[in-house]
Every structure is written in structure tokens, then in C-alpha cells.
Amino acid sequence: MASAFAAKMGFNSLMRKQAKTFNVRISTMESDLEFSCEVKWKGKDLFDLVCRTLGLRETWFFGLRYNIKDTVAWLKMDKKVLDQEVPKEEPITFHFLAKFYPENAEEELVQDITQHLFFLQVKKKILDEEIHCPPEASVLLASYAVHAEYGDYDPAVHKPGFLAEEELLPKRVINLYQMTPEMWEERITACYAEHRGRTRDEAEMEYLKIAQDLDMYGVNYFLIRNKKGTDLLLGVDALGLHIYEPDNKLTPKCSFPWNEIRNISYSDKEFTIKPLDKKANVFKFNSSRLRVNKLILQLCIGNHDLFMRRRRVDSLEVQQMKAQAREERARKQVERQRLQREKQLREEAERARDELKRRLIQLQDEAHMANEALLRSEQTADLLAEKAQIAEEEAKLLAQKAAEAETEMQRIKVTAIRGQEERRLMEQKMLEAKMVALKMAEESERRAKEAEQLKQDLLEARDSERRAKNKLLEITSKAVYVSPGLAPDSMPQDVSFSRENLSFDFKDTDMKRLSMEIEKENLHYRAPSPGLPSLRNFKQQSCRDEDEQLPRTSSICTPGQLKRQITLQGFMVFFLLKNTVDKKTKQKNAHCLNLHQIFVPCVCTNKNACLFLH
């Protein structure tokens, strides 16, 4: 199997030797680069080519990393590229990343490109949650990242929603609080606005200065086991080696600083750390693969070298780089100050221009307003002239109306005097009317009493009528008495009565006397009561209204007519009885004269209106 593998490797090497070149793709944090490399190139040749292309001189922090199976490895500088366990497919992909981290980024990172690459890599690790970051620090780091990308905050440019597409916070932090993206953006923008006046390089450096204080910054973790078989984590960083619990990458159980380590070695899968103190115990652990031990040793050597290098005097190359960096920073500072002054002058000039424009517009508006005011004043003058003319005419009309009003006032005064007199007369009439109303009420009460009395009389009259009828029937039922000395035909022809009916004939003198008596009674009835001229008329009108409402099929008589009729009938009966006594028999005459009152039936059918008078 080994021979077959060697044969295959030899075949691949042969193919590459025939090709003499191979293609690689270098993925940086900003872009991808592709190169055509010679077969004989070592790792350092490819690495130097990439650094020259990027303009990077601080090469000791970086390396080319590639993926192999389920782990990663770093390209070795002293071996050929194709002789290492790199992927065989072309183009071969390498990732240009920071392999070692500085202890103090502000002092150690000299070039701007170095600082920018570190900024991008640390930012990606924080967003991918490879470096744990608290929520408050996440918001502050996000504000510096926004400043590094967009520059100074400008409310006119950076309106709400400009960070909607940006990934600025770890998902763990976003899920930790019940806040909307707009609320997060508002908090980040509030911090971002406070960084005004910083350059983008300064914003990136502030980002790194905050990030380097995080617990997981610059630490490479590896899964290991101690002699007891307990799972642990080994952390390698710029300060030394650290042992962690698997579920706690923030606080190490124990640490081995580089200045306290005497030797580090591995044998197959066993890794040994020997402290500088010979009395201290040697720490041994096992890793999962031999390749992992090689990677751990490689990282330990590089971090230890940088640790010792920081504590020595800088080399001439580093001093030159720092001097050039200081000069470059000074030049940039001067340039920035010049640009700041120019910007300030330009802003002042723009403000002055805007002020002049505003003043010009204001003057134009004032001139326009003055012209309009002049036109309005002319129009107002014309209107005032017209109004003055109209006012004169109105004054004449008012004078005329005033004279008319004076005349009308005099007339109104006379009318008022008359009105007062009329009102006084009306009041007097009202008082008289009230007195009349009172008298009418009294008369009404009296008439009501009379009506009650008349009703009583009516009842008595009906009773008397019944008795009179009975008596008359008795009289008429008896045989007609004839005097023996008189012949039956000697009775006067004008007087006759029978049982069936009674008829009376009077002489002219008797009729005249009856008529006079009836007229006298009628005049007495119609005589008005003193002080009540309208009450009798009102009652008579009421009687007439009642008579008019009666059926037309019967004979209707008024109380006056009824009284006259009854009186007439009474006189008729009286004279009848008188003549009968004189001509017939004294016996019947004596019987009739004993009657105090004789009543005969009324031929009127209005029972409510008929009165039988005594």
C-alpha cells in the first residue's frame, strides 16, 4: 500500500514536473488573488509573493493556511509547496490569515495594511462567535466598524435604515434581547455619532484595542486528554499555554506563561510541557492526531519567538519600519489637518455663500413685497378716494335720513302718547271686562239656580198636569147637565166641549185682553238685567242654538213662546170654566173654581224646553 501511494505521489510529481507550473488561489479578508507558481517554489517563495502583492512588510504575523481532511494546517516556509499535504486540485486554495496575534496592537502593528487585515479577521471571528463578546462591547465594536466603513456620521446621508443590510452583531447577542433591528440600529447609530472626527484607521485601531481585551482573543483551542483520560482544552496565544474545561473557554484552569516554560516536545500523540522550575511537575497530555501535535508545536514555537522578540530591542528593519510609519502618520496627520482646515474653510465659504444666497433671496422677497405694498398702497389710495366720495354721498343721505328720523321720532312720540292713552283706556276696559266677567259669573250661578228651580217646577207641573188631566176626564165623563128650565139647544153655539176634545171660542175683547197679558209677560221676561247687557243675549243665543240642533220633524218652541202658549191656554180654560158656570150649572162652577191651578198638556214636543208655570 505504501509502495502504491509512493507510486501515485511520484506520478503526480512527474505530471507537475512536466507542467513546471501550478495555479494557486489566495483568499484574503478583502479579496482573492490567483498566481501561477513554479513547481520548485517553496512555501516562503509563495508567501513572499503574496506579501509583496499586498504591500505587507510585517510578515511575521501571517501565514498561509489550508484545509486538510477535518483539520487545518499552515504552509511551511522551508519546504516546497507541492511536497506538503496540500490539496491536489488546481487551483490550490490557501487562506492568507493572521497566524499570531500581538499583545498590544497599538504598539506592535506598524503598517496600516497590517492593522486593516487584523481588523477584518478579528471582526469576522467576533461575528462568527469564535471570540466571545458581551452585548455592550458588541454594540461599541459595531459602532467603530460602521465608522471605519462610512466615515464621520452625517445625519443628512446616514438616514434610518442605512444599516439594514449590514451584519454588525453576533446572533447570540441579537437573540439575547427582545429588540427589533431598528432598535439595534438606533443604539449603534447613537454610539457611531459620538466618534465624529476620527479617521478610518483610528476607528479600526480602537476596534482592535477593545477586542484584544476579550478573553478568547488570539487563542487557538485544541481538544486534549490528560493522563486520567479527562477531556480538556489547550489554548495557545501570545502569552503562553492555558488549560480550559471543555465547557468554559473564558477562564483557564491553569496557565503556563512563555517565560516559565523550559521546553515543549511531543512524541507521537503525547505532548509534554516542561516548566522552567525543575521542581515543578511536567504536564503531559494526549491529542487526537499526530498532525494536531505538529500544529500545536508550530504555534507554540511561533508565539514563543514573538514573545521573546517583543522583549528585545527592535531590529533595524523594524526600527526603519516604525520610523517610516511615524513619518507616514505625521504626514497623514498634517494632510488630515490641512484637509480639515480646507474642509472648514470650504464649509465656512459654503455657509457664507448660503448666507449670501439667503440674504439675496430675502432682499428679493423684500423688494417684491415693497412693490406689492406700493401697488396695494396705490390701489388703497384709489379705494380711499372712492370711499371718500361715497362717504360724502352717504353723509348727505345720512343728513337726510337724520331729518327723516327726527320727524319720525316726533311722530313716534305722538304715537307713544296716544299709545299710552290707548293703553290706559285698554286697561280700564280690561278692568270693566273683569267686572263684567265677575257679574256674568254671578249671573250664571243665579241662572243655574233658576234652572234648578225650573226643573223642580217642571216636575211639579208634570204632576199637576197629571192630576188636572184626571180631573178633566172626570168632568167630561159625567153626563152633560141641562137645566130643566132650558132647552138643550138653548146653549150658546160658541161654547162646546166633549170628552174627546175641548175647543174654545172667545170674543174679540177676550182675545185682545189675553194678547195684552201675554205681551206683558213677554216684555217682563225679555227685560235686561241691570249691568248685564250681554248675559241674557248669550242665554237666548244658547237657547236658539239648542233649538236649531233639535230634529226638524217636530214643532219647536222657545221658552217665551211656551210661556205665552201656556198662559193663553190657562186663560182659555179660565174663561171656559167661567162661561160654563154662568150658563150651565153653579154646581159644576163651584167645583171648577175650587181648583187653584189648571194645567193643560203642551202641544210642544220639546220636553227639555217646556216649562209648566204655576
Disulfide bonds with the S-S distance in Angstrom:
none
